Amino acid sequence: MRKRGWGLTTATVLLLSTVTFSFPIAANAELPAAADELSLVRVQLPTEAMFDELLASGADIAARPRMDDGRLLVDLVLTGSQLDALTARGAKTVQVIQRAGDAQARFAESQRSSQRATAADTLHFLSANWWSSEGRTFLQTLVATTAIADPDVEITVTWTAANGATGSFPLQRFVDAGEYQYHVADPQVLPAQPTKVTASSSLGGVSRVVTPTAWPGATPPPLPVGYQKDFIDAYMTPTDIKARIARLGRQYPNLVEVVDLPHKTQGYRRTATAYLGDPANAAVVVESKQFGDQGPNGWQVKTVNPGKPNQPAQATWRDRVLTVSLATDHTGAVISTTDQIAALISARFPQRFSAFVEDGSAGKAMPVAGPTTMDDGLDGSVSRKPWTVQALRIGAHRDGSRIGVLAYSQEHAREWGTPLVTLEFAERLLANYSTDAATRQLLESVEVFVIPTVNPDGANYSFNDASFQRKNLVNHCTGAQRDPRNADSWGVDVNRNYTVGSVFDGYVGASITNCLSGTYAGTAELSEAESNNVIALAKAHDNIKFAMNVHSYGGYFMWPPGAYAMPGRVTLPRPSAEEAAMFQASAKRIVGAISASRGTVTWPSRTGPVADVLYSAAGNSADQLYYELGIFAWDFEIGNDRWNPQTSQWEGVGFQPPFAEAHAESQEYAEGLVELLRVARDYDRQGR
């Protein structure tokens, strides 16, 4: 059976939005409700080249792709039309993880190719770990072969369990950016604890016998009787979060300060726009220079026929109505084109309007149209004012004399569960300080900083307008890319806007050429208020030595380096041996604390440097905190895949799972953040 590898080499940009096809789909699957509706879909790609195209195009890749039983799987946020286009090229839908309407469905296919055998290779276990969760035992292994240049090597792991049972499972080749890394498979269910594993390859190689180790091998201290937790009872909008921050400040004045961060965001605001004409035929997009809430919402635009021959085109503004009188020839027929009218509006009222020809309408006759009403397109009733992002500063000694820990969340707007984690964590510390000696000792030893929502504008848009909004609301697009039909793709990916390992310096995993990309990095490093706030807080408090960036979903625990350059997959400098050991040992402690809540275990294969276990994320915040400020910076991806015993599959939970799942994530990952405080305390006690 031949199994191909997959890589992340630079390739031609795939323009998904320009091609649509119809295709049949399995009866047990569900599609997005409409061709233009976004869904989170686990897709099987036919070739590694197709993933390269997706990465280069700035496609919205939700989790690191992986091989599963010979399938190259990637989780994508895309429309029904975009899924059609991929399907027409040979892709298959494996699971509709989440639709905009929160519906879920699943289907899967598998395919194998032929086996090739050559000279024997040497095999080595990079890791072999087992754990128990929800009454089941799981095993995951990573095995490397010396036949790194042979893409067809198959590796099989054979195991023996404590009860005498035996079995085997295949691994899949993992290649990143064109370079072989190892062979791996998703965790396998075993009947009992494994006592030994061996690996064999299609080339004849056989590994030595290895005894799997317990993962993560760390257990937090038990919670005392009367420990207070479970402060989260619903998803929280930025307005809800601001109210919770204010309440905590009032309730615990001796333990917390509310910090207004220095850079106000744009706010839940956009300019007002209107189509003048018929977008399906010929139209001009008219856009206000001001935000819609500053007056332009409700303005009207229209074109008229002057009813006289030989009239020039003219534009007038009166009583909140822009009237464009079209040009006529000697017979009185209208002769204005869309291009001429767009140029006239922009030139006549440059401080009030800009206008451009809607895509596909260039050079067409301008119709008599309107009046049409301008609007910013926002559905929510929340404040339109610039937003002051706030942080909680928590501790018995809030003077910089204690080692500091920063926890921040919701850089990506659609990740609704992440503020629930940081707020649950904060409130546990405050509520238990007076009754729990361990909590009191932590807050005597550590100063804590929490930013529950880094990106409130994008979050408001996600709650009110488009649930899959990833970026902030600042629109840097120009020309036809400002067409309102692209409204759900505007904005900057805050976690690609930092300075270290950025796309501006040649690192992979962000876009600067496509403002509609899900990973658009902005016009420059730190061009956005949101990213500047994170760095400003860290720089203002040099006692901060540890940080956790809380994201979702997928169940990852990561640290720098988070980006690499091509060609050659050249990562940012690796941590020293001592710091790498610190990252790994601390990760095991924190993963162990997370699992104590409901048995959720972050996989060994999803624990490690970002660039190794997820993908290259050029210009992310953890890299800047670590390399520039010397902070041990980690990343959570909450929302671990859940094992479904009915289907015997690992299934994704999505960015906005049913609240019962989001609530459980808030509880277990808050446990992890408390353990991070213990890590910081112990590090400080050792005098490092």
C-alpha positions in Angstrom: 0.0 0.0 0.0 1.6 3.2 -1.1 1.2 6.3 1.2 2.3 9.7 0.1 3.7 12.3 2.4 2.5 15.9 2.6 4.4 19.1 2.8 4.0 22.9 3.2 6.0 24.2 0.3 5.2 27.5 -1.4 2.9 27.1 -4.4 0.6 28.9 -6.7 -2.2 30.7 -5.0 -5.6 28.9 -5.0 -8.4 31.3 -5.7 -11.2 29.3 -4.2 -13.8 32.1 -4.5 -13.5 32.3 -8.3 -14.7 28.8 -9.2 -17.8 26.9 -8.1 -19.0 23.4 -9.0 -21.9 21.2 -8.1 -21.1 17.8 -6.8 -22.9 14.8 -5.2 -22.2 14.1 -1.5 -22.8 11.1 0.7 -26.3 10.8 2.1 -25.1 10.9 5.7 -23.3 14.3 5.4 -24.7 17.8 5.8 -23.6 20.7 3.7 -23.7 24.4 4.5 -27.2 25.7 4.2 -26.2 28.0 1.3 -23.4 28.3 -1.2 -22.2 31.5 0.5 -22.6 30.2 4.1 -19.4 29.4 6.0 -18.9 26.1 7.7 -16.0 24.5 9.6 -15.3 21.3 7.6 -12.7 18.6 8.0 -11.6 17.9 4.4 -9.6 15.1 2.9 -7.2 16.5 0.3 -6.0 14.3 -2.6 -2.4 15.6 -2.8 0.1 17.5 -0.7 0.2 20.1 -3.5 -3.3 21.2 -2.8 -2.6 21.9 0.8 0.5 23.9 -0.3 -1.9 26.0 -2.5 -4.3 26.5 0.4 -1.5 27.6 2.7 0.0 30.0 0.2 -3.4 31.5 -0.6 -4.1 32.4 3.0 -7.0 29.9 3.4 -8.6 29.8 6.8 -6.9 26.7 8.2 -8.4 26.0 11.6 -6.0 23.2 12.8 -2.8 21.6 11.7 -3.4 19.1 9.0 -2.6 15.5 9.7 -2.5 12.1 8.2 -5.2 9.6 9.4 -5.2 6.1 8.0 -3.8 7.3 4.7 -5.9 10.4 4.4 -4.5 14.0 4.4 -7.0 15.8 6.6 -7.3 19.5 7.2 -9.9 21.6 9.0 -11.0 24.6 6.9 -13.5 27.4 7.3 -15.0 27.9 3.9 -18.3 28.4 2.0 -20.3 25.8 0.3 -19.1 27.2 -3.1 -15.5 27.0 -2.0 -16.1 23.4 -0.8 -17.6 22.7 -4.2 -14.4 24.0 -5.9 -12.2 21.8 -3.7 -14.4 18.8 -4.4 -14.2 19.3 -8.1 -10.5 18.9 -7.8 -10.7 15.7 -5.9 -11.1 16.7 -2.2 -13.6 14.9 0.0 -15.6 16.1 3.0 -14.8 14.0 6.1 -16.8 16.0 8.8 -18.9 19.1 8.9 -17.7 20.1 12.4 -19.8 23.2 12.7 -22.1 25.2 10.4 -23.1 28.8 11.0 -26.3 27.4 12.4 -24.5 25.1 14.7 -25.6 21.9 12.8 -23.1 19.1 12.7 -22.7 16.0 10.5 -20.1 13.5 9.5 -19.0 11.3 6.8 -15.6 9.7 5.9 -13.9 7.7 3.2 -10.5 6.1 3.1 -8.1 5.1 0.4 -4.9 3.3 0.2 -2.3 2.8 -2.6 0.4 0.0 -3.2 3.3 -1.0 -1.1 6.9 -0.8 -2.1 9.8 -2.6 -0.4 13.5 -1.8 -0.6 16.5 -2.1 1.7 15.8 -2.3 5.4 15.7 1.0 7.3 16.3 1.8 10.9 13.4 2.8 13.1 13.4 4.8 16.3 10.6 5.8 18.7 10.6 9.5 19.3 7.8 9.0 21.8 5.4 6.3 23.1 2.8 7.4 25.6 -0.4 6.0 27.1 -3.1 7.5 29.2 -6.6 6.8 30.5 -9.6 9.0 29.9 -13.3 8.4 30.4 -12.8 4.7 31.2 -10.6 4.1 28.1 -6.9 3.6 27.6 -5.2 5.4 24.7 -1.8 5.0 23.1 0.1 7.4 20.8 3.5 6.9 19.2 5.8 8.9 17.0 8.4 6.9 15.1 11.1 8.1 12.8 12.7 6.1 9.9 16.2 6.6 8.5 14.7 6.3 5.0 13.8 10.0 5.1 13.8 10.4 1.3 11.5 7.5 0.5 7.9 8.8 0.6 6.4 5.3 0.4 7.8 3.8 3.6 5.0 2.3 5.7 5.4 1.9 9.4 3.3 -0.4 11.6 3.3 -0.3 15.4 2.6 -3.6 17.3 1.6 -3.4 20.9 1.1 -5.7 23.9 -1.2 -4.8 26.8 -1.0 -5.7 30.4 -3.9 -8.2 30.0 -2.0 -10.1 27.4 -3.9 -8.7 24.4 -2.0 -7.7 21.3 -2.7 -5.6 18.2 -1.2 -3.3 15.7 -2.0 -0.1 13.8 -0.4 1.8 10.9 1.3 5.2 11.1 1.3 7.9 8.5 4.2 9.9 7.2 4.3 13.5 8.4 6.2 16.0 6.2 6.2 19.7 6.9 7.4 22.3 4.4 8.9 19.5 2.3 10.9 18.0 5.1 10.2 14.6 6.7 9.5 14.8 10.4 8.2 11.4 11.6 5.4 8.9 11.3 2.4 9.3 13.5 -1.3 8.3 14.0 -4.1 9.6 16.1 -4.3 8.0 19.6 -5.5 4.4 19.5 -7.9 2.8 21.9 -6.4 -0.2 23.7 -8.0 -2.8 26.0 -5.5 -2.1 28.9 -2.3 -0.3 29.7 0.4 -1.1 27.0 3.5 -2.8 28.3 5.6 -2.8 25.2 5.5 -1.6 21.6 7.7 -2.3 18.5 7.6 -0.8 15.1 8.3 -2.4 11.7 8.5 -0.9 8.2 7.7 -1.9 4.7 11.5 -1.7 4.0 12.2 -4.5 6.6 13.3 -2.2 9.5 12.4 -3.3 13.0 12.7 -1.0 16.1 13.9 -2.1 19.5 11.2 -2.9 22.1 10.0 0.2 24.0 7.9 0.5 27.1 5.4 3.3 26.8 5.4 5.9 29.5 2.4 7.4 31.2 1.3 10.8 29.8 1.6 13.4 31.1 2.9 11.8 34.3 2.0 14.8 36.5 -0.9 15.3 38.9 -1.9 18.6 40.5 -2.7 18.8 44.2 -6.4 17.9 44.9 -8.8 20.8 45.4 -9.7 21.3 49.0 -13.2 20.9 50.4 -15.2 24.1 49.9 -13.0 25.3 46.9 -15.1 27.7 44.9 -15.3 27.3 41.1 -17.8 27.2 38.2 -18.3 31.0 37.8 -19.2 30.7 34.1 -22.9 30.1 33.1 -23.1 31.4 29.5 -21.1 32.6 26.5 -20.0 36.2 27.2 -19.9 39.1 24.7 -17.3 41.9 25.1 -20.0 44.0 26.9 -20.6 41.1 29.3 -16.9 40.8 29.9 -16.5 44.5 30.6 -19.3 44.2 33.2 -17.7 41.2 34.8 -14.4 43.0 35.0 -16.1 46.0 36.7 -17.9 43.8 39.1 -14.7 41.9 40.1 -13.0 45.3 40.7 -15.7 46.4 43.0 -16.0 43.1 44.8 -12.3 42.5 45.5 -10.7 46.0 45.8 -7.9 44.7 47.9 -6.9 42.0 45.4 -7.5 43.4 41.9 -7.0 46.5 39.9 -8.8 47.2 36.5 -6.2 48.4 34.0 -7.3 50.4 31.0 -4.9 49.4 28.2 -3.5 52.4 26.2 -4.6 51.7 22.7 -8.3 52.1 22.0 -9.6 49.8 19.2 -11.7 51.1 16.3 -14.8 49.9 18.0 -17.7 48.0 16.5 -17.9 50.3 13.5 -17.6 50.3 9.7 -18.1 52.8 7.0 -21.5 53.0 5.3 -21.9 51.7 1.8 -24.6 51.3 -0.9 -24.9 49.7 -4.3 -25.9 52.4 -6.9 -27.4 50.2 -9.6 -27.8 46.5 -9.9 -24.7 44.4 -8.8 -25.9 41.6 -11.1 -25.7 43.9 -14.1 -24.0 47.3 -13.6 -23.3 49.1 -10.3 -21.1 51.5 -8.5 -20.3 51.0 -4.8 -20.5 54.3 -2.9 -18.8 54.4 0.5 -18.7 57.0 3.2 -15.5 58.4 4.5 -16.8 58.4 8.0 -18.0 55.4 10.0 -21.7 54.8 9.6 -22.6 55.7 13.2 -21.0 59.1 12.7 -23.8 60.1 10.4 -23.7 58.3 7.1 -26.1 55.5 8.1 -29.3 56.6 6.4 -27.8 58.7 3.7 -29.3 58.1 0.3 -27.8 57.9 -3.2 -29.5 58.0 -6.5 -28.9 58.6 -10.2 -31.3 60.6 -12.4 -31.8 61.3 -16.1 -31.7 65.0 -16.6 -34.3 64.7 -19.3 -32.4 67.1 -21.6 -29.9 66.6 -24.4 -26.1 67.4 -24.2 -26.0 67.5 -20.4 -22.8 66.8 -18.5 -22.8 64.5 -15.5 -23.2 66.3 -12.2 -23.4 65.4 -8.6 -25.1 67.3 -5.8 -25.4 66.8 -2.0 -28.5 68.1 -0.2 -30.6 67.0 2.7 -28.5 63.8 3.2 -29.1 62.8 -0.4 -26.4 62.4 -3.0 -28.0 62.9 -6.4 -26.0 62.1 -9.6 -27.4 63.5 -12.8 -26.2 61.4 -15.7 -24.7 62.8 -18.9 -26.7 62.7 -22.1 -25.9 63.0 -25.8 -27.6 65.2 -28.5 -30.6 63.0 -28.6 -31.1 63.1 -24.8 -29.9 59.5 -24.3 -27.9 58.7 -21.2 -24.2 58.1 -22.0 -22.5 57.9 -18.6 -20.6 54.8 -17.8 -20.0 53.2 -14.4 -16.4 54.3 -14.4 -17.2 57.9 -15.1 -19.8 58.1 -12.3 -17.5 56.4 -9.7 -14.8 58.9 -10.6 -17.2 61.9 -10.5 -18.5 61.0 -7.0 -15.0 60.5 -5.6 -13.7 63.8 -7.1 -16.8 65.9 -6.3 -17.0 65.0 -2.6 -13.6 63.7 -1.6 -14.1 64.4 2.1 -17.5 62.7 2.2 -17.5 59.8 -0.3 -15.4 57.4 -2.2 -16.8 55.3 -5.0 -15.6 52.4 -7.2 -17.0 50.2 -9.9 -18.5 47.0 -8.6 -16.5 43.9 -9.8 -17.8 42.9 -13.3 -19.4 46.3 -14.0 -16.4 48.2 -15.5 -17.3 50.1 -18.7 -21.0 49.4 -18.6 -23.7 52.0 -19.0 -24.7 53.6 -15.7 -28.4 53.0 -15.1 -30.9 55.3 -13.5 -31.1 53.9 -10.0 -32.1 54.6 -6.4 -32.6 56.1 -4.1 -30.7 53.5 -2.1 -29.9 53.9 1.5 -26.3 53.7 2.9 -25.7 51.5 5.9 -22.7 50.1 7.8 -24.1 46.6 7.5 -23.8 45.9 11.3 -26.6 44.0 12.9 -25.7 44.4 16.6 -27.0 47.0 19.0 -23.8 47.3 21.0 -21.8 50.5 21.4 -20.2 51.8 18.2 -17.6 53.8 20.1 -13.9 53.1 20.2 -13.3 50.3 22.7 -11.0 50.5 25.8 -9.5 47.0 26.2 -9.1 46.2 29.9 -7.0 43.9 32.0 -7.3 42.6 35.5 -4.2 42.9 37.7 -4.5 40.4 40.6 -2.4 39.8 43.6 -1.8 40.5 47.3 1.2 42.6 46.2 0.5 44.5 43.0 3.8 46.4 42.9 6.0 44.4 40.6 7.8 42.7 43.5 6.5 39.3 42.7 7.0 37.2 39.6 4.3 38.0 37.0 2.1 35.8 34.9 0.0 37.0 31.9 -3.0 35.2 30.6 -4.8 36.6 27.5 -7.5 35.4 25.2 -9.7 36.0 22.2 -7.1 37.4 19.8 -9.3 35.6 17.3 -12.9 36.8 17.5 -14.7 33.6 16.8 -13.1 31.7 19.7 -15.9 32.4 22.2 -14.8 29.8 24.8 -11.4 31.4 25.4 -12.6 34.4 27.6 -14.6 31.9 29.7 -11.3 30.2 30.6 -9.4 33.4 31.6 -12.4 34.8 33.6 -13.1 31.5 35.4 -9.4 31.4 36.3 -9.4 35.0 37.6 -12.5 34.6 39.6 -11.3 31.4 41.2 -8.2 33.2 42.5 -10.2 36.1 43.9 -13.0 34.0 45.4 -10.8 31.5 47.1 -8.1 33.9 48.5 -9.8 34.3 51.9 -10.8 30.6 52.3 -8.1 28.5 50.6 -4.5 28.5 52.0 -3.0 27.3 48.7 -4.7 30.1 46.7 -3.7 32.6 49.2 -0.1 31.5 49.1 -0.2 31.7 45.3 -1.4 35.3 45.3 1.2 36.2 47.9 3.9 34.8 45.6 2.7 35.7 42.1 1.2 38.8 40.4 -1.4 37.9 37.8 -2.4 39.9 34.7 -5.5 38.8 32.7 -6.8 40.2 29.4 -10.1 38.3 28.8 -10.7 39.7 25.3 -7.9 41.2 23.2 -10.1 41.6 20.1 -13.5 43.0 21.3 -14.5 44.6 18.0 -14.1 41.3 16.1 -15.8 39.5 18.9 -18.8 41.8 18.7 -19.0 41.1 15.0 -18.7 37.4 15.6 -21.6 37.4 18.1 -23.9 39.8 16.0 -23.0 39.4 12.3 -20.8 36.5 11.3 -19.9 33.8 13.7 -16.8 32.7 11.9 -15.2 36.2 12.1 -11.5 35.6 13.0 -10.0 39.0 12.6 -10.5 42.5 14.0 -12.7 45.1 12.2 -10.1 47.4 10.7 -10.5 47.3 6.9 -7.3 47.9 5.0 -8.6 46.7 1.7 -8.6 49.0 -1.3 -10.5 49.2 -4.6 -12.9 46.4 -5.4 -11.9 44.4 -2.4 -13.9 46.9 -0.4 -17.1 45.6 -2.1 -19.6 44.9 0.8 -20.0 41.3 -0.4 -16.5 40.8 1.2 -17.5 42.3 4.5 -17.1 39.0 6.4 -13.5 38.8 5.2 -12.2 42.2 6.2 -9.9 42.8 9.1 -6.4 41.9 10.4 -5.4 38.7 12.1 -4.2 40.1 15.4 -2.1 37.0 16.0 -0.1 37.6 12.8 0.5 41.3 13.5 3.5 41.1 15.9 7.1 41.8 15.1 9.2 38.7 15.7 9.2 36.1 12.9 6.7 38.1 10.9 5.6 37.7 7.3 7.3 41.1 6.7 10.6 39.5 7.6 9.9 36.5 5.3 8.4 34.0 7.6 5.6 31.7 6.5 2.0 31.5 7.7 0.5 34.9 7.1 -0.5 37.1 4.1 0.4 40.7 3.3 -0.8 40.7 -0.3 -4.4 39.6 0.3 -6.5 41.7 2.7 -9.3 39.1 2.5 -7.1 36.3 3.8 -7.9 34.8 7.1 -4.3 35.3 8.1 -3.9 38.9 6.8 -1.1 40.5 8.8 -2.0 44.1 8.3 -0.1 46.9 6.7 2.9 46.7 9.0 4.1 45.0 12.2 2.0 46.2 15.2 -0.3 48.2 12.9 -3.2 47.3 15.1 -4.3 48.6 18.5 -5.1 45.1 19.7 -1.6 43.7 19.3 -0.1 46.9 20.7 -2.1 46.5 23.9 -0.7 43.0 24.6 2.9 44.2 24.1 2.3 47.5 26.1 1.1 45.6 29.1 4.0 43.2 29.0 6.6 46.0 28.6 5.0 48.0 31.4 5.5 45.2 33.9 8.9 43.7 33.6 8.2 41.2 36.4 6.0 39.2 33.9 8.1 36.1 33.2 5.3 33.7 32.1 2.5 34.1 29.6 -0.4 32.0 28.2 -2.2 32.9 25.0 -5.6 31.1 25.1 -7.0 30.0 21.7 -9.4 27.4 20.4 -9.8 24.8 19.1 -8.1 21.4 18.8 -6.4 20.7 22.1 -2.8 21.9 21.7 -0.2 23.0 24.2 2.6 24.9 22.5 5.5 27.2 22.8 8.1 29.0 20.6 9.4 28.8 17.9 6.1 29.5 16.2 7.3 30.3 12.7 9.8 29.3 10.0 11.1 30.8 6.8 11.3 29.1 3.4 13.0 27.5 1.7 14.5 25.0 4.1 12.0 25.3 6.9 14.3 27.6 8.9 12.7 28.2 12.2 13.2 31.0 14.6 16.1 30.1 17.0 15.3 27.1 19.1 15.3 27.5 22.9 18.4 26.5 24.8 18.5 22.9 26.1 17.7 24.2 29.6 14.7 26.3 28.4 13.4 23.6 26.2 13.4 21.3 29.2 11.6 23.9 31.2 8.9 24.3 28.5 8.4 20.5 28.3 8.4 19.8 32.0 6.0 22.7 32.7 3.7 21.5 29.8 3.4 18.1 31.4 2.4 19.7 34.7 -0.2 21.9 33.1 -1.6 19.2 30.8 -1.9 17.0 33.9 -3.9 19.8 35.7 -6.2 20.1 32.7 -6.9 16.4 32.7 -7.8 16.4 36.4 -11.1 18.2 35.6 -12.9 15.7 33.3 -10.1 13.5 31.9 -9.3 15.5 28.8 -5.8 14.8 27.8 -3.8 16.9 25.3 -2.1 14.5 22.9 1.7 14.2 23.0 1.8 14.9 19.3 0.0 18.2 19.9 2.4 19.3 22.7 5.6 21.1 21.6 6.8 24.1 19.6 4.1 25.8 17.5 6.0 25.4 14.3 6.4 21.6 14.9 2.9 20.6 16.2 0.6 23.1 14.4 2.0 25.1 11.6 4.1 28.2 10.9 2.3 31.2 12.3 4.3 34.2 11.2 4.1 37.2 13.6 2.4 35.6 16.5 2.4 37.1 20.0 4.1 34.3 21.9 7.2 34.6 19.7 7.4 38.3 20.4 7.0 37.8 24.2 9.6 35.1 24.3 12.3 36.4 21.9 12.0 40.1 22.6 11.0 40.3 26.2 12.4 37.0 27.6 9.0 35.7 28.8 8.2 32.0 28.8 5.3 32.2 26.5 2.9 29.3 25.8 -0.3 28.8 23.7 -3.4 26.8 24.6 -5.7 25.6 22.0 -8.7 24.6 24.1 -11.5 22.4 22.7 -9.8 19.0 22.4 -11.1 16.5 19.9 -13.5 14.1 21.6 -13.5 10.3 21.2 -16.8 9.0 19.9 -17.2 5.4 20.9 -20.2 4.9 18.6 -18.2 5.9 15.5 -14.7 5.0 16.9 -13.6 8.4 15.6 -12.0 11.5 17.1 -14.4 14.4 16.4 -13.7 18.1 16.4 -15.8 20.4 18.6 -15.4 23.7 16.8 -15.0 27.4 17.9 -18.5 27.7 19.4 -19.6 24.3 20.6 -22.8 23.8 22.5 -22.4 25.7 25.8 -22.1 22.5 27.9 -18.9 21.7 26.0 -17.7 25.3 26.3 -18.4 25.3 30.0 -16.4 22.1 30.5 -13.5 23.7 28.6 -13.6 26.7 30.8 -13.3 24.6 33.9 -10.5 22.3 32.8 -8.3 25.0 31.2 -8.8 27.2 34.2 -7.2 24.4 36.2 -4.3 24.6 33.7 -3.8 28.3 34.3 -3.8 27.8 38.1 -1.0 25.2 37.6 0.9 27.8 35.5 0.9 30.0 38.6 2.5 27.1 40.5 5.1 26.7 37.8 5.9 30.4 38.0 6.1 30.3 41.8 8.4 27.3 41.8 10.6 28.8 39.1 11.0 32.0 41.2 11.8 30.0 44.4 14.6 28.3 42.5 16.1 31.8 41.9 16.2 31.6 38.2 
